[in-house]
């Protein structure tokens, strides 16, 4: 009876040990058929984004399984919308991915989520928050494997640098992006990044770097001649900035109607007339630029404006324009530095929290191991007691058998003695 109770006790202890594992398996997110659909959509995301969007739109969000499946759907839908040029200013679609991947995601999943979070901030014209997202994502560059998303992030971040008058950073980002695009065979994107890097180098007056980029651009245009149009304006900018007066004069001589040119090209024409020492024409072209256009706040615009004013003898206005240019650059430098500092502090806090979390997990693991060890010791003691009790019982039974056998032998001996005594009496009577 006691033996059976002991066995039940051991069985109960094993059930307690198995309970956490059972809960873990039962609590795991389950995946529905939508997961396979998302696999197919992700495979089509870069080559046929319209088909990927159609497949994702066919999924009923109400039947999605756990948090992981909802997060993946949210991220893939955000990617599909962006690649189909459907801009959104709401986080309704992406929010499940933000909630899940920032805590449990892989580096690639966090990178993508941060990138598309930044894209939404860009759509909202919230460049500060977009830059913070991109800076956080940039911290993952040594861990992630999603090259194309990281390259796209560098381009988007570079555009913010350009708007913030950070031309060196703008050029650096596009050069890094072009290298990444080259590694994965994305030649069209590589060419676009090189053209942007060339444009930035020209704005900085770096002819040596601009000359080093030209052969790469020319070689890619030979492969993709349909993209030559994108480089025409930048080549004109190069000619006006670095070529002789006769070449500049030939370029400007071919211009008849200013209204057919965009504001960026008008800045090039303005610069050309300044180089030819024709300040009145430069001022006329410069003033034809739309003041409400974002280009009127660009690095090139505010850097050329004081030159135009000074060339036309408007020295007070030129001085104010120079002050505005330097204060804008300093302000943007300070803003970028502040953003980087803020992001660095946030990342430091995240890493500290992660370390504390690991420590807590390690303590929980050690505590679990200690509890397990104690339970094993208890089981061993119980098992030892059972074995010991069984051995004692066997010894006791053997001892009882021996004593009973000895008792029987004594009884037999007594019977024999009694018989002998009786026989002896009979003989005496005879």
FENCORGI-V396690 format. One record per run of one state. SS is the DSSP state (H for helix, E for strand, C for the rest). FROM is the first residue (numbers start at 1). LEN is the number of residues. If there is no record, write none. Layout:
# FENCORGI-V396690
SS;FROM;LEN + SS;FROM;LEN
This chain:
# FENCORGI-V396690
C;1;1 + H;2;26 + C;28;6 + H;34;11 + C;45;4 + H;49;9 + C;58;3 + H;61;3 + C;64;3 + H;67;17 + C;84;11 + H;95;10 + C;105;2 + H;107;17 + C;124;3 + H;127;12 + C;139;8 + H;147;17 + C;164;3 + H;167;17 + C;184;3 + H;187;17 + C;204;3 + H;207;17 + C;224;1 + H;225;18 + C;243;2 + H;245;9 + C;254;4 + H;258;3 + C;261;2 + H;263;13 + C;276;3 + H;279;9 + C;288;6 + H;294;4 + C;298;1 + H;299;13 + C;312;3 + H;315;115 + C;430;1
